[in-house]
Amino acid sequence: MQFSRELRPRVAAGEITVSVRLWARPQVRPGGTHVVPGTGVTIQIDDVELLPFHAITDDDVRASGEPDRESLRTRAAHAGPIANDTLVHRISFHVVPTP
């Protein structure tokens, strides 16, 4: 799972734990792991939910590292426009502790 360069340090620090993606089908699955490029940190996927954008909570917005819902909508809209009823994937994850 790829993250914008400016978000990677915050993902690696465990500050960002949710991502919202406009995918035709899930690209990750619970239990899967992914290395965050440039950080040496691995994240593990906890959950993947398909839901309408309006169901994204304020907590999700904060956990995604965005200041507000519209910023999250803009970041997630790389594959096309996102209306309130557009189905998106909400991915929750955590940093895997290093031994």
Order of alpha helices (4+ residues) and beta strands (2+ residues): alpha-beta-beta-beta-alpha-alpha-beta
